[in-house]
Amino acid sequence: MLELAILGFLAGGALPGHELRRRVSQLTGYTRPVSDGSLYPAINRLTKAGLLERRADPGAGPARYVLSLTGAGRTELLKRLRKPADHEITDFTRFFTILAFLSHLPEVSEQHAVLRRRLAFLEEPASFFYDGDRPLRAEEVADPYRRGMLLTARAISSAERAWLHAVLDGDEPTKSTSFPLDEPAS
């Protein structure tokens, strides 16, 4: 998901390395912190693959550079957004990374195809705890902390399903154009 975040942020325009790091860190939050030891090797892999271009930033001093997306990088971003892996659909944090850049897909129908995959996953019965193959509901769990996990997950899943239905049913407006990603959430 780190590579997707790098490609996604650079799709909005060229950025210096430190600004890209800040944006990726803000997106992934405290649950998946981004270290220099993971970010810069990912940038190097993407550059070697021809997906990013690195050029010196003369106004910022020595060893400072600006990164931009190449045509091949934009193609790769769109490919990853169109066909996320199953684990990217089922993992909450990974899916949020997909959502952060889904507006880069040019067709609303492509965006909705990804959202329908997530909705199908959320509508399958699931739990953190099972009795054999049967998922346990919060009301069936005696441990208050495990029950809290299940109740919290139920509330999040319910809210997300409601939002997905609103978008897919046309009640929530969608755009097929990209928007600035550095504005604060409201």
C-alpha positions as CSV (number, residue, x, y, z in Angstrom):
1,M,0.0,0.0,0.0
2,L,3.0,2.3,0.5
3,E,3.7,2.2,-3.2
4,L,0.1,2.9,-4.0
5,A,0.1,5.9,-1.7
6,I,3.3,7.2,-3.3
7,L,1.8,6.9,-6.8
8,G,-1.5,8.4,-5.7
9,F,0.0,11.5,-4.1
10,L,2.3,12.1,-7.0
11,A,-0.7,11.8,-9.4
12,G,-1.7,15.2,-8.0
13,G,1.6,16.8,-9.0
14,A,5.3,16.7,-8.3
15,L,6.4,16.8,-4.7
16,P,9.7,17.0,-2.8
17,G,10.6,13.8,-0.9
18,H,10.0,15.3,2.5
19,E,6.5,16.5,1.5
20,L,5.6,13.1,0.1
21,R,6.7,11.5,3.3
22,R,4.5,13.9,5.4
23,R,1.5,13.1,3.3
24,V,2.0,9.4,3.3
25,S,2.5,9.5,7.1
26,Q,-0.7,11.5,7.6
27,L,-2.6,9.0,5.4
28,T,-1.4,5.9,7.2
29,G,-1.5,7.4,10.7
30,Y,-0.1,5.9,13.8
31,T,-1.3,2.4,13.1
32,R,1.1,2.0,10.2
33,P,3.9,4.5,10.6
34,V,6.1,5.2,7.6
35,S,9.8,5.1,8.3
36,D,12.6,6.4,6.0
37,G,13.8,2.8,5.9
38,S,10.6,1.8,4.1
39,L,9.7,5.0,2.2
40,Y,13.0,5.7,0.4
41,P,13.6,2.1,-0.8
42,A,10.0,2.1,-2.2
43,I,10.8,5.4,-4.0
44,N,14.0,3.9,-5.4
45,R,12.1,0.7,-6.6
46,L,9.4,2.8,-8.3
47,T,12.1,5.1,-9.9
48,K,14.1,2.1,-11.2
49,A,10.9,0.6,-12.6
50,G,10.4,3.9,-14.5
51,L,7.2,4.8,-12.6
52,L,8.7,7.9,-10.9
53,E,11.1,10.6,-12.1
54,R,13.5,12.2,-9.6
55,R,15.1,15.5,-10.4
56,A,17.2,17.8,-8.3
57,D,15.5,20.7,-6.6
58,P,18.0,23.6,-7.1
59,G,16.1,25.9,-4.8
60,A,16.2,23.5,-1.8
61,G,19.9,22.8,-1.5
62,P,22.1,19.8,-2.1
63,A,20.7,16.3,-2.0
64,R,17.1,17.6,-2.2
65,Y,15.0,16.4,-5.1
66,V,11.5,16.5,-6.5
67,L,9.5,13.4,-7.4
68,S,7.0,13.2,-10.2
69,L,4.9,10.5,-11.8
70,T,5.8,9.3,-15.2
71,G,3.2,8.1,-17.8
72,A,4.0,4.5,-16.8
73,G,3.5,5.5,-13.2
74,R,0.1,6.9,-13.9
75,T,-0.8,3.7,-15.9
76,E,0.4,1.6,-12.9
77,L,-1.7,3.7,-10.4
78,L,-4.8,3.2,-12.5
79,K,-4.2,-0.5,-12.8
80,R,-3.8,-0.9,-9.1
81,L,-6.9,1.1,-8.4
82,R,-9.0,-0.8,-11.0
83,K,-8.0,-4.3,-9.7
84,P,-7.1,-4.2,-6.0
85,A,-6.0,-7.5,-4.6
86,D,-8.5,-9.3,-2.4
87,H,-6.5,-8.4,0.8
88,E,-6.7,-4.8,-0.2
89,I,-10.5,-5.0,-0.4
90,T,-10.8,-6.9,2.9
91,D,-8.3,-5.0,5.1
92,F,-9.8,-1.8,6.5
93,T,-6.6,0.3,6.4
94,R,-5.5,-1.0,3.0
95,F,-9.0,-0.2,1.6
96,F,-8.9,3.3,3.0
97,T,-5.7,3.8,1.0
98,I,-7.6,2.7,-2.1
99,L,-10.4,5.1,-1.3
100,A,-7.9,8.0,-0.9
101,F,-7.1,7.8,-4.6
102,L,-10.1,6.1,-6.1
103,S,-11.2,9.5,-7.7
104,H,-8.2,9.2,-10.0
105,L,-10.1,6.5,-11.9
106,P,-11.6,8.3,-14.9
107,E,-14.9,6.4,-15.0
108,V,-17.4,6.4,-12.2
109,S,-18.3,2.8,-13.3
110,E,-14.7,1.7,-12.5
111,Q,-14.9,3.4,-9.1
112,H,-18.2,1.7,-8.4
113,A,-16.8,-1.7,-9.4
114,V,-14.3,-1.4,-6.6
115,L,-16.9,-0.2,-4.1
116,R,-19.2,-3.1,-5.0
117,R,-16.3,-5.6,-4.2
118,R,-15.9,-3.9,-0.8
119,L,-19.7,-4.0,-0.1
120,A,-19.9,-7.7,-1.1
121,F,-17.1,-8.4,1.5
122,L,-18.8,-6.4,4.2
123,E,-22.2,-8.2,3.6
124,E,-20.7,-11.6,4.2
125,P,-21.2,-12.9,7.8
126,A,-18.0,-12.6,9.7
127,S,-16.6,-12.2,13.2
128,F,-13.3,-12.2,15.1
129,F,-14.6,-15.2,17.1
130,Y,-16.2,-18.4,16.0
131,D,-18.0,-21.4,17.3
132,G,-16.7,-23.9,14.9
133,D,-17.5,-22.4,11.5
134,R,-20.3,-20.2,12.8
135,P,-19.4,-16.5,13.4
136,L,-20.2,-15.4,17.0
137,R,-22.3,-12.2,17.4
138,A,-21.5,-9.7,20.2
139,E,-24.5,-10.8,22.2
140,E,-23.1,-14.4,22.3
141,V,-19.7,-13.3,23.8
142,A,-19.3,-13.1,27.5
143,D,-15.9,-11.4,27.6
144,P,-16.7,-7.6,27.8
145,Y,-13.6,-6.7,25.8
146,R,-14.3,-9.2,23.0
147,R,-17.9,-8.0,23.0
148,G,-16.6,-4.4,22.7
149,M,-14.5,-5.4,19.7
150,L,-17.5,-7.0,18.0
151,L,-19.9,-4.0,18.8
152,T,-17.3,-1.5,17.5
153,A,-16.7,-3.5,14.3
154,R,-20.5,-3.8,13.8
155,A,-21.0,-0.1,14.1
156,I,-18.1,0.7,11.7
157,S,-19.3,-1.9,9.2
158,S,-22.8,-0.6,9.4
159,A,-21.8,3.0,8.7
160,E,-19.5,1.9,5.9
161,R,-22.2,-0.2,4.3
162,A,-24.7,2.7,4.5
163,W,-22.2,5.0,2.8
164,L,-21.4,2.4,0.1
165,H,-25.1,1.9,-0.6
166,A,-25.6,5.7,-0.8
167,V,-22.8,6.1,-3.3
168,L,-23.8,3.1,-5.4
169,D,-27.5,4.0,-5.4
170,G,-26.7,7.5,-6.6
171,D,-27.7,9.2,-3.3
172,E,-24.1,10.4,-2.7
173,P,-22.7,12.6,-5.5
174,T,-19.5,11.3,-7.1
175,K,-17.1,12.9,-9.5
176,S,-14.9,11.3,-12.1
177,T,-12.2,13.9,-11.6
178,S,-9.4,14.1,-9.0
179,F,-9.5,16.6,-6.2
180,P,-6.8,18.0,-3.9
181,L,-6.0,15.5,-1.2
182,D,-4.3,17.8,1.3
183,E,-7.5,19.6,2.4
184,P,-8.5,18.7,6.0
185,A,-11.4,16.3,6.4
186,S,-14.7,17.9,7.5
